[in-house]
Amino acid sequence: MKPVSAVSDFALHARPNLFEIDLGAIAQFTRRIREYVGKEVAICAALKCNAYGFGLLQVAHTVLAAGADMLSMVDPANALELRRAGETAPILVYPGALATSQSVSDAEVFDLIPTLIDLDSATVYSRCATKPLRVAVKVDIGQERLGFPAEEAAEAIAAIARLPNLKVHIVNAHPNVPSPPSFDYLDWQLGRFDAMCRELEAKGLDVPIRMVASSKILSLSRKACFNAVDPGQMFFGPFRAEGDVPWPATRQAFAKLTSRLIHVRTLDRKEFLAQAPFPTRPHMRLGVMPIGSADGMGQLHCGEVLVCGRRAKLLGNPSLEHTRLDLSDILEAKVGDEVVIIGEQGRDRITTDAVVAHQRHVRIADLALAIRPSIPRKYSEPE
């Protein structure tokens, strides 16, 4: 599969906003994950939610080229999009859709590995399949969300393995990690998964892939690797948790978010000052950029931006499609000038960490997830 063009046709006709993504950083993080888990552990790149907002097709191509072995996501439509784009790597589909004749057909036609979470769905897949089908089985070891409870899972997996046309290819789990993390609690969950795997072996069931380590788990413990891992957020930058990624980060996928000034004028309002949408003062210089709450701006700023290499404060809250700036101290600012919301301009830089702290997000990935499709993406290719 080849990546799409660096800037889409949409960007040529859209408002002058831009989200710049560093695919080289994603490739770098993929290689570091490979070094960390070792050559014998399979890497399943969890590209949920349009690769956490960074772009499914571009990120999938990048991580696979840099050493990932397979892909995973929740929405089957995303998996079909990858196949139609020519991607041939194995694709695991996490629980998120009903078991129907259509989902079984999609798994067969597009060579997907669906995840089963109960015996009823397993029966549907077995009955509707027209040929042997690889499946995954989700085990609940503490999340209390989806899958077979760990102590019941081996028996259920054995029952699924006896059904016609089903081959259990993956068993996986998603541990619950509170903040701050409890290592005793994590060890208890991993122990439940390990005991289930040993019970499968005792039953003579050979399941090729045993996977439990997400980004958060990998950031805390290497012993959770088993023989496969499924990180997601780790591909895009430092993982914000109690315990960081086990390597220094010199770059990250979120390179820059920018807009342009489309209006600049001086305010001299004298009446109804208390009712103004923001505090005003005589001869205040106002700037407007065409990005607003509908584009995700409400979750994407630290209260100020860069214009002409200098800091400008936001005035009031972003409206639906516009945001006001105070340009009183930047007299040289003019229509058409770049506005940096996140990133570098001149000698200054607004970091993702600053925005995450201001917005009280949990992780850097929340920033890309907040950027709506109305903002064009521009990709820099890996070196």
C-alpha positions as CSV (number, residue, x, y, z in Angstrom):
1,M,0.0,0.0,0.0
2,K,1.3,3.4,-1.0
3,P,0.7,6.5,1.2
4,V,-1.6,9.1,-0.2
5,S,-0.2,12.5,-1.3
6,A,1.3,14.8,1.3
7,V,-1.4,17.4,1.0
8,S,-4.9,16.4,-0.2
9,D,-7.0,18.1,-2.8
10,F,-9.3,19.1,0.1
11,A,-6.5,21.2,1.5
12,L,-6.3,23.3,-1.7
13,H,-9.8,24.5,-1.3
14,A,-10.3,24.5,2.5
15,R,-9.8,27.3,5.0
16,P,-6.1,28.1,5.7
17,N,-5.8,25.7,8.6
18,L,-3.3,22.9,8.7
19,F,-2.3,19.9,10.9
20,E,1.2,18.8,10.1
21,I,2.2,15.2,10.9
22,D,5.7,13.8,11.1
23,L,5.6,10.3,9.7
24,G,9.3,10.0,10.4
25,A,8.6,10.3,14.1
26,I,6.0,7.5,13.9
27,A,8.6,5.3,12.1
28,Q,11.2,6.2,14.8
29,F,8.8,5.2,17.6
30,T,7.9,2.0,15.8
31,R,11.6,1.0,15.5
32,R,12.1,1.8,19.2
33,I,9.1,-0.4,20.2
34,R,10.7,-3.2,18.1
35,E,14.0,-2.7,20.0
36,Y,12.2,-2.7,23.3
37,V,10.1,-5.9,22.9
38,G,12.7,-7.8,20.8
39,K,12.6,-9.7,17.5
40,E,10.5,-12.6,18.8
41,V,7.5,-10.6,19.9
42,A,4.9,-9.6,17.3
43,I,3.9,-6.0,17.1
44,C,0.2,-5.4,16.4
45,A,-0.3,-1.7,15.8
46,A,-3.6,-0.6,17.4
47,L,-4.8,2.1,15.1
48,K,-8.1,3.0,16.7
49,C,-10.1,6.1,15.9
50,N,-8.4,6.9,12.5
51,A,-5.0,6.1,14.1
52,Y,-5.8,8.3,17.0
53,G,-6.6,11.2,14.7
54,F,-3.3,11.0,12.7
55,G,-4.7,9.3,9.6
56,L,-5.3,5.6,9.2
57,L,-3.8,4.9,5.8
58,Q,-0.7,7.0,6.2
59,V,0.1,5.7,9.7
60,A,-0.6,2.1,8.7
61,H,1.8,2.2,5.8
62,T,4.5,3.9,8.0
63,V,4.3,1.5,11.0
64,L,4.3,-1.6,8.8
65,A,7.3,-0.3,6.8
66,A,9.1,0.4,10.1
67,G,8.7,-3.0,11.6
68,A,5.1,-3.7,12.8
69,D,3.8,-7.1,12.0
70,M,0.0,-6.5,11.9
71,L,-2.7,-4.0,12.5
72,S,-5.7,-3.8,14.8
73,M,-8.8,-1.5,15.1
74,V,-12.3,-1.5,16.4
75,D,-14.3,-0.4,13.4
76,P,-14.6,-3.0,10.6
77,A,-15.2,-0.2,8.1
78,N,-11.6,1.0,8.8
79,A,-10.3,-2.5,8.1
80,L,-12.1,-2.6,4.8
81,E,-10.7,0.8,4.0
82,L,-7.2,-0.6,4.5
83,R,-7.8,-3.6,2.3
84,R,-9.3,-1.5,-0.5
85,A,-6.2,0.6,-0.3
86,G,-4.1,-2.5,-1.0
87,E,-2.9,-3.3,2.5
88,T,-2.2,-7.1,2.9
89,A,-0.9,-7.3,6.5
90,P,-3.0,-9.3,9.0
91,I,-5.8,-7.1,10.5
92,L,-7.3,-7.9,13.9
93,V,-10.8,-6.4,14.5
94,Y,-11.5,-5.7,18.1
95,P,-15.0,-6.1,19.5
96,G,-17.3,-3.3,18.3
97,A,-19.8,-4.8,15.8
98,L,-22.6,-7.3,16.0
99,A,-22.0,-10.9,14.8
100,T,-24.0,-11.1,11.6
101,S,-23.9,-12.9,8.3
102,Q,-22.5,-9.6,6.8
103,S,-19.7,-9.4,9.4
104,V,-18.8,-13.0,8.7
105,S,-18.7,-12.4,5.0
106,D,-16.5,-9.3,5.4
107,A,-14.1,-11.3,7.5
108,E,-13.9,-14.0,4.7
109,V,-13.7,-11.6,1.7
110,F,-11.3,-9.2,3.3
111,D,-9.2,-11.7,5.3
112,L,-9.9,-10.1,8.7
113,I,-9.5,-11.7,12.2
114,P,-12.7,-10.9,14.1
115,T,-12.7,-10.9,17.9
116,L,-15.2,-13.1,19.7
117,I,-16.5,-12.2,23.2
118,D,-19.2,-14.9,23.8
119,L,-20.3,-18.3,22.6
120,D,-23.4,-16.9,20.8
121,S,-21.2,-14.8,18.4
122,A,-18.9,-17.7,17.9
123,T,-21.8,-19.8,16.8
124,V,-22.9,-17.2,14.3
125,Y,-19.4,-17.1,12.8
126,S,-19.2,-20.9,12.7
127,R,-22.6,-21.2,11.0
128,C,-22.1,-18.5,8.4
129,A,-18.5,-19.2,7.5
130,T,-18.0,-20.9,4.2
131,K,-14.3,-21.8,4.8
132,P,-11.9,-22.0,7.8
133,L,-11.7,-18.6,9.5
134,R,-9.1,-17.3,11.9
135,V,-10.6,-15.6,15.0
136,A,-9.4,-13.9,18.1
137,V,-11.0,-14.5,21.6
138,K,-11.1,-11.6,24.1
139,V,-10.3,-12.5,27.8
140,D,-11.4,-10.2,30.6
141,I,-8.7,-10.1,33.3
142,G,-9.8,-7.0,35.2
143,Q,-11.3,-4.4,32.8
144,E,-14.8,-5.8,33.5
145,R,-15.9,-4.8,30.0
146,L,-15.7,-7.3,27.2
147,G,-14.7,-11.0,26.9
148,F,-14.7,-14.2,28.8
149,P,-13.7,-14.0,32.5
150,A,-10.1,-15.4,32.8
151,E,-11.1,-18.4,34.9
152,E,-13.7,-19.4,32.3
153,A,-11.8,-18.5,29.2
154,A,-9.9,-21.7,28.5
155,E,-13.0,-23.8,28.6
156,A,-14.8,-21.3,26.3
157,I,-11.9,-21.2,23.9
158,A,-11.8,-25.0,23.8
159,A,-15.5,-24.9,22.9
160,I,-14.9,-22.3,20.2
161,A,-12.1,-24.4,18.8
162,R,-14.4,-27.4,18.4
163,L,-16.9,-25.4,16.3
164,P,-16.7,-26.0,12.5
165,N,-14.7,-23.4,10.4
166,L,-13.2,-21.6,13.3
167,K,-9.5,-21.5,14.1
168,V,-8.5,-19.6,17.3
169,H,-5.5,-17.6,16.2
170,I,-5.3,-15.0,19.0
171,V,-6.2,-14.7,22.6
172,N,-5.9,-11.2,24.0
173,A,-6.8,-9.1,27.0
174,H,-6.7,-5.4,28.0
175,P,-5.7,-5.0,31.7
176,N,-7.2,-2.3,33.8
177,V,-4.5,0.2,35.0
178,P,-5.7,2.8,37.5
179,S,-3.8,6.1,38.2
180,P,-1.4,5.9,40.0
181,P,-0.8,2.3,38.9
182,S,-0.7,-0.6,41.3
183,F,1.9,-3.1,40.3
184,D,0.3,-5.8,42.6
185,Y,-3.0,-5.3,40.8
186,L,-1.2,-5.5,37.4
187,D,0.6,-8.6,38.4
188,W,-2.7,-10.2,39.5
189,Q,-4.2,-9.5,36.1
190,L,-1.2,-10.8,34.2
191,G,-1.2,-13.8,36.4
192,R,-4.8,-14.6,35.5
193,F,-3.9,-14.3,31.8
194,D,-0.8,-16.5,32.2
195,A,-2.8,-19.1,34.1
196,M,-5.4,-19.2,31.3
197,C,-2.6,-19.7,28.7
198,R,-1.2,-22.6,30.7
199,E,-4.6,-24.1,30.9
200,L,-5.0,-23.9,27.1
201,E,-1.7,-25.7,26.8
202,A,-2.8,-28.4,29.2
203,K,-5.9,-28.9,27.0
204,G,-3.6,-29.3,24.0
205,L,-4.8,-26.1,22.3
206,D,-2.1,-24.3,20.4
207,V,-3.1,-20.6,20.0
208,P,-0.3,-18.9,18.0
209,I,-0.7,-15.3,19.4
210,R,-1.0,-14.4,23.1
211,M,-1.3,-10.6,23.5
212,V,-2.0,-8.4,26.5
213,A,0.4,-5.4,26.4
214,S,-1.0,-2.0,25.3
215,S,1.0,1.2,25.4
216,K,0.2,1.8,29.0
217,I,1.2,-1.7,30.0
218,L,4.5,-1.5,28.0
219,S,5.3,1.8,29.6
220,L,5.1,0.0,33.0
221,S,6.4,-3.5,32.5
222,R,8.2,-5.5,29.9
223,K,7.1,-8.8,31.5
224,A,3.7,-8.4,29.9
225,C,4.9,-9.0,26.4
226,F,4.0,-12.7,26.1
227,N,4.6,-13.3,22.4
228,A,2.7,-10.2,21.0
229,V,1.9,-6.7,22.0
230,D,-0.7,-4.2,20.7
231,P,0.5,-0.6,21.5
232,G,-1.3,2.4,20.0
233,Q,-0.5,5.7,21.5
234,M,3.2,4.8,21.7
235,F,3.6,5.3,18.0
236,F,2.9,9.0,18.2
237,G,5.0,10.4,21.0
238,P,5.8,10.3,24.7
239,F,3.1,8.3,26.5
240,R,1.7,10.4,29.3
241,A,1.2,8.0,32.3
242,E,2.7,7.2,35.6
243,G,5.9,6.0,33.9
244,D,6.9,7.1,30.5
245,V,8.0,5.4,27.4
246,P,11.3,3.6,28.0
247,W,13.3,5.8,25.8
248,P,13.9,9.6,25.3
249,A,11.7,11.3,22.7
250,T,13.4,13.8,20.5
251,R,10.4,14.3,18.2
252,Q,6.7,13.3,18.0
253,A,4.1,12.8,15.3
254,F,2.2,16.0,16.2
255,A,4.4,18.4,14.4
256,K,2.4,21.6,14.0
257,L,-1.1,23.0,14.0
258,T,-1.5,26.4,12.2
259,S,-4.1,28.8,10.8
260,R,-3.9,32.3,9.2
261,L,-5.1,35.7,10.0
262,I,-8.1,36.6,7.9
263,H,-9.0,39.9,9.6
264,V,-7.2,42.5,11.5
265,R,-8.6,45.8,12.9
266,T,-8.5,48.2,15.8
267,L,-11.3,48.3,18.3
268,D,-12.5,51.5,19.8
269,R,-15.8,50.5,21.5
270,K,-17.2,53.0,23.9
271,E,-20.7,51.7,24.7
272,F,-22.1,48.5,26.4
273,L,-18.5,47.6,27.4
274,A,-19.8,45.2,30.0
275,Q,-21.7,43.2,27.4
276,A,-18.7,42.8,25.0
277,P,-17.8,39.2,24.3
278,F,-14.4,39.8,25.9
279,P,-12.8,42.6,28.0
280,T,-11.9,45.5,25.7
281,R,-9.7,48.5,26.1
282,P,-9.1,51.6,24.0
283,H,-7.3,51.1,20.6
284,M,-7.2,47.3,21.1
285,R,-6.0,45.5,18.0
286,L,-8.1,42.5,17.1
287,G,-7.1,39.5,14.9
288,V,-9.4,36.7,13.7
289,M,-8.4,33.2,12.4
290,P,-10.8,30.8,10.7
291,I,-10.7,27.9,13.2
292,G,-13.2,27.4,15.9
293,S,-14.9,25.0,18.3
294,A,-16.4,23.0,15.4
295,D,-12.8,22.3,14.3
296,G,-11.8,21.2,17.8
297,M,-10.1,24.5,18.7
298,G,-11.7,24.6,22.2
299,Q,-9.4,21.6,23.1
300,L,-6.4,22.5,21.1
301,H,-4.9,25.7,22.7
302,C,-3.0,26.9,25.7
303,G,-4.6,30.3,25.9
304,E,-2.2,31.9,23.5
305,V,-0.7,31.4,20.0
306,L,2.3,32.6,18.0
307,V,2.0,35.4,15.4
308,C,5.2,36.9,13.9
309,G,7.2,34.8,16.4
310,R,5.5,36.4,19.4
311,R,2.8,35.4,21.8
312,A,-0.8,36.6,21.3
313,K,-3.6,35.8,23.8
314,L,-6.9,34.4,22.7
315,L,-9.9,36.7,23.3
316,G,-12.9,35.0,24.7
317,N,-13.9,31.5,23.7
318,P,-13.6,30.2,20.2
319,S,-16.8,30.5,18.3
320,L,-18.0,27.8,15.9
321,E,-15.6,28.6,13.1
322,H,-13.5,31.5,14.2
323,T,-11.2,32.5,17.1
324,R,-10.2,36.1,18.1
325,L,-6.7,37.1,19.1
326,D,-5.2,40.1,20.9
327,L,-2.7,41.7,18.5
328,S,-2.2,44.9,20.4
329,D,1.5,44.2,21.0
330,I,2.1,42.8,17.5
331,L,1.6,45.9,15.4
332,E,3.3,44.3,12.3
333,A,0.7,41.5,12.2
334,K,-1.4,41.5,9.0
335,V,-4.0,39.5,7.1
336,G,-2.4,36.3,5.7
337,D,0.2,35.9,8.5
338,E,0.6,32.4,9.9
339,V,-0.8,31.7,13.3
340,V,0.8,28.8,15.2
341,I,-1.5,27.1,17.6
342,I,0.9,24.2,18.4
343,G,4.5,24.2,17.1
344,E,7.4,26.5,16.4
345,Q,7.6,30.0,14.9
346,G,10.7,32.1,15.0
347,R,12.5,31.6,18.3
348,D,9.4,30.5,20.3
349,R,7.5,27.3,20.5
350,I,4.1,26.2,21.9
351,T,4.5,22.6,22.9
352,T,2.0,19.8,23.0
353,D,2.8,19.4,26.7
354,A,1.8,23.0,27.3
355,V,-1.5,22.4,25.6
356,V,-2.1,19.1,27.3
357,A,-1.4,20.8,30.7
358,H,-3.7,23.8,29.9
359,Q,-6.5,21.6,28.7
360,R,-6.0,19.0,31.5
361,H,-5.9,16.2,28.9
362,V,-4.5,12.8,30.0
363,R,-2.4,12.2,26.9
364,I,-0.9,13.8,23.8
365,A,-3.1,11.6,21.6
366,D,-6.1,13.5,22.9
367,L,-4.9,16.5,20.9
368,A,-4.9,14.7,17.5
369,L,-8.2,13.1,18.4
370,A,-9.7,16.5,19.0
371,I,-8.8,17.8,15.5
372,R,-11.9,17.5,13.3
373,P,-11.8,16.3,9.7
374,S,-12.4,20.0,8.6
375,I,-8.7,20.6,9.3
376,P,-6.5,19.4,6.4
377,R,-3.6,17.1,7.2
378,K,-0.1,17.4,5.7
379,Y,2.4,14.6,6.0
380,S,6.1,14.7,6.0
381,E,7.4,11.3,4.7
382,P,9.9,9.1,6.8
383,E,13.5,9.6,5.9
